[in-house]
């Protein structure tokens, strides 16, 4: 037998790809996540029982449906919160994952129990506007904490994700349509002024959720295209204490080679950055966008002298 034939018949080694190992959370991470979800769910329970429900103000999503169902049937709101969210826990397990489903189950369970325990407590205020404002703040803060911890207290987002796959609308648009329908329904169940106060509470909660998830120290990404890129970059480093990165770019229309300055700042530094760019090159291109999370690299601010 020839050497060529022998080489063809010789067994070859096959490099099998290693299976992807899922990151297992440490006990400290699990405790932290659990505590955040419990705290967030309790805050939402306070918002519902201490401010909103007794003043006939509802929230959007499954929570709003539960409030109206409890009002019409006399059954405690916690029962509806748990039962109506169960189907979405199963969907969440299939579409997002086990950790999300378990976190959501914990959050919904704690929320149901907290509403039952807080139900006998009298509302803090009978002023409808104050109830809407402070109810929205507690509701948004609690929901934001739970979302930040990787869970959810409402199945509306899961419905939106599923509908988004078969419709031209985004997840945010689907959630908005669903909640507008539910909030408008409060006009038929309670009164139209209560529906309007419910929309006020929902808007406040929506903004507080964003603030809770993104944090107060929101970062911004900045892209600057200028012929004075070196001077602008040095000024940003000296006057803002921020590092910059120079990227190579090419004009799509002219084909000219360009240097692009990229840097990350916080919201308080945006005005000063625009002043620096305007002083160095009034014709420079500047784009600023929001960033929710910044990790790694050399983002730490340097001292300004």
C-alpha positions in Angstrom: 0.0 0.0 0.0 1.4 3.4 -0.9 2.1 6.2 1.6 -0.6 8.3 0.1 -3.2 5.6 0.7 -1.9 5.0 4.2 -2.3 8.7 5.0 -5.9 8.7 3.7 -6.8 5.7 5.9 -5.1 7.0 9.1 -7.5 8.3 11.7 -7.7 12.0 12.0 -8.3 14.0 15.2 -11.4 16.1 15.3 -11.4 19.2 17.5 -14.7 19.3 19.1 -16.0 22.7 20.2 -16.3 23.0 23.9 -19.8 23.6 25.1 -20.5 27.1 26.3 -20.4 27.2 30.1 -23.1 29.4 31.7 -21.9 31.6 34.4 -23.0 30.4 37.8 -23.8 33.1 40.2 -22.0 33.2 43.5 -24.0 33.0 46.7 -23.3 36.7 47.3 -24.7 37.6 43.8 -27.8 35.5 44.5 -28.4 37.1 47.9 -27.9 40.6 46.4 -30.4 39.8 43.5 -32.9 38.4 46.0 -32.7 41.3 48.4 -33.2 43.8 45.5 -36.2 42.0 44.1 -37.8 41.8 47.5 -37.2 45.5 48.3 -38.5 46.5 44.8 -41.6 44.4 45.1 -42.4 45.8 48.6 -42.0 49.4 47.2 -44.5 48.5 44.5 -46.9 47.0 47.1 -46.6 50.3 49.1 -47.4 52.3 45.9 -50.5 50.2 45.2 -52.0 49.9 48.6 -50.9 53.1 50.3 -51.4 55.5 47.4 -53.1 54.2 44.3 -55.7 51.6 44.9 -57.6 53.3 47.7 -57.7 56.5 45.6 -59.1 54.6 42.5 -55.8 55.1 40.5 -54.5 52.3 38.4 -51.2 51.3 36.8 -50.7 49.9 33.3 -50.2 46.3 32.4 -51.3 43.2 34.4 -51.2 45.4 37.6 -53.8 47.7 36.2 -56.0 44.8 35.1 -55.6 43.3 38.6 -56.6 46.5 40.3 -59.8 46.9 38.3 -60.6 43.2 38.6 -60.2 43.4 42.4 -62.5 46.5 42.5 -65.2 44.8 40.5 -65.1 41.4 42.2 -64.0 42.2 45.8 -61.3 39.6 45.6 -57.9 40.8 47.0 -55.6 42.3 44.3 -52.8 40.0 45.2 -54.7 37.0 44.0 -55.2 38.5 40.5 -51.5 39.7 40.4 -50.3 36.2 41.0 -52.8 34.3 38.8 -52.7 36.6 35.8 -48.9 36.7 35.8 -48.5 32.9 35.9 -48.9 32.3 32.2 -46.3 35.0 31.5 -43.9 33.3 33.9 -44.0 30.2 31.6 -43.5 32.3 28.5 -40.7 34.2 30.2 -39.0 30.9 31.0 -39.2 29.8 27.4 -38.2 33.1 25.7 -35.8 34.7 28.2 -34.6 32.1 30.6 -34.8 30.3 33.9 -33.1 33.0 35.9 -35.5 35.6 34.7 -38.5 33.4 35.3 -37.4 32.6 38.9 -36.6 36.2 39.6 -40.1 37.2 38.3 -41.8 34.5 40.3 -40.1 35.8 43.5 -41.0 39.4 42.7 -44.7 38.6 41.9 -45.0 36.4 45.0 -43.5 39.1 47.3 -45.7 41.7 45.6 -48.9 39.6 46.1 -48.0 39.0 49.8 -47.1 42.7 50.5 -50.4 43.9 49.0 -52.3 41.5 51.3 -50.4 42.7 54.4 -50.7 46.4 53.5 -54.4 46.2 52.5 -55.7 47.1 56.0 -53.4 50.2 56.2 -55.2 53.5 55.5 -53.9 55.6 52.6 -51.4 58.3 53.5 -53.4 61.0 51.6 -56.8 61.6 50.2 -55.5 64.2 47.8 -55.7 62.5 44.4 -52.9 64.5 42.8 -50.5 63.7 45.7 -51.5 60.0 45.6 -50.8 59.9 41.8 -47.4 61.7 42.2 -46.1 59.7 45.2 -47.7 56.5 44.0 -45.9 56.9 40.7 -42.6 57.5 42.4 -42.8 54.4 44.6 -44.1 52.4 41.7 -41.3 53.4 39.3 -38.6 53.0 41.9 -39.7 49.5 42.9 -40.2 48.4 39.3 -36.9 49.8 38.3 -35.1 48.0 41.1 -36.7 44.7 40.2 -35.8 45.1 36.5 -32.2 46.1 37.4 -32.0 42.9 39.4 -33.0 40.9 36.4 -36.7 40.3 37.1 -40.1 41.7 36.3 -43.4 42.4 38.0 -45.6 42.5 34.9 -46.2 40.2 31.9 -46.9 43.0 29.5 -43.3 43.2 28.3 -43.3 39.5 27.5 -46.5 40.0 25.5 -44.8 42.8 23.7 -41.7 40.8 22.8 -43.9 38.0 21.3 -46.1 40.4 19.4 -43.0 42.3 18.1 -41.9 39.2 16.2 -45.2 39.2 14.2 -45.9 42.9 13.8 -44.1 46.0 12.5 -44.2 47.7 15.9 -41.3 47.9 18.4 -41.6 46.4 21.9 -41.9 49.9 23.4 -44.7 50.8 21.0 -46.6 47.6 21.8 -46.3 48.2 25.6 -47.5 51.8 25.1 -50.6 50.7 23.1 -51.5 48.0 25.7 -51.1 50.4 28.6 -53.0 53.2 27.0 -55.9 50.8 26.4 -55.8 49.6 30.0 -55.4 53.1 31.5 -58.3 54.3 29.4 -60.4 51.5 30.7 -60.2 53.1 34.1 -62.6 55.7 32.8 -65.4 53.1 32.4 -64.6 51.3 35.7 -64.1 54.4 37.9 -64.4 57.8 36.3 -62.6 59.8 33.6 -60.8 62.0 36.0 -59.4 58.9 37.7 -58.3 57.7 34.3 -56.4 60.9 33.7 -54.8 60.8 37.2 -53.8 57.2 36.4 -52.0 58.4 33.3 -50.2 61.0 35.4 -49.1 58.2 37.8 -48.1 56.0 34.9 -46.0 58.8 33.3 -44.2 59.5 36.6 -43.5 55.8 37.2 -42.2 55.5 33.6 -39.7 58.3 34.1 -38.6 57.0 37.6 -38.1 53.5 36.1 -35.6 55.0 33.6 -33.9 57.0 36.3 -33.6 53.9 38.6 -32.3 51.6 35.8 -29.9 54.1 34.2 -28.8 55.8 37.5 -28.3 59.5 38.2 -24.8 59.6 36.7 -25.9 58.9 33.2 -23.0 58.7 30.7 -22.9 60.1 27.2 -20.9 59.1 24.2 -19.4 61.8 22.0 -18.3 61.6 18.4 -16.3 64.6 17.0 -15.0 65.0 13.4 -12.7 67.9 12.9 -9.4 68.9 11.2 -8.3 70.2 14.6 -8.8 66.8 16.2 -5.5 66.8 18.1 -6.1 70.2 19.6 -9.7 69.3 20.6 -8.6 65.9 22.0 -5.9 67.6 24.1 -8.3 70.2 25.4 -10.9 67.6 26.4 -8.2 65.7 28.4 -6.8 68.9 30.0 -10.1 70.7 30.7 -12.5 67.8 31.3 -10.1 65.2 32.6 -11.5 62.6 30.1 -9.4 60.3 27.9 -10.1 60.3 24.2 -9.7 57.8 21.4 -8.8 58.7 17.8 -10.5 56.6 15.1 -9.8 56.5 11.4 -12.7 57.5 9.2 -13.4 58.2 5.6 -15.9 60.6 4.1 -18.7 58.7 2.3 -19.2 61.6 -0.2 -15.7 63.0 -0.6 -13.6 60.0 0.2 -11.3 62.2 2.3 -9.5 60.6 5.3 -10.8 61.9 8.6 -9.9 61.5 12.2 -12.8 60.8 14.6 -12.6 61.7 18.3 -14.5 59.4 20.6 -14.9 60.0 24.3 -17.3 59.3 27.2 -18.5 62.0 29.6 -21.3 62.5 32.1 -24.3 64.7 31.6 -22.9 67.6 33.6 -19.9 67.8 31.3 -21.9 68.0 28.0 -22.2 71.8 28.0 -18.5 72.3 28.6 -17.6 69.8 25.9 -19.7 71.7 23.4 -18.0 74.9 24.5 -14.5 73.4 23.9 -15.4 72.1 20.5 -17.0 75.4 19.5 -13.9 77.3 20.5 -11.5 75.0 18.7 -13.5 74.4 15.5 -17.0 76.0 15.1 -17.5 73.9 11.9 -16.7 70.6 13.6 -19.2 67.7 13.5 -20.4 66.7 17.0 -22.8 63.9 18.0 -23.8 63.1 21.6 -25.8 60.1 22.7 -26.9 58.5 25.9 -25.1 55.4 27.3 -26.8 53.3 30.0 -23.7 51.4 31.2 -19.9 52.0 31.0 -17.5 49.3 32.1 -13.8 48.6 31.6 -11.3 50.7 29.9 -10.0 53.9 31.4 -13.2 55.7 32.0 -12.1 57.0 35.4 -11.9 60.8 35.4 -8.5 62.4 35.8 -7.8 65.4 38.0 -8.1 68.8 36.3 -5.3 71.2 36.9 
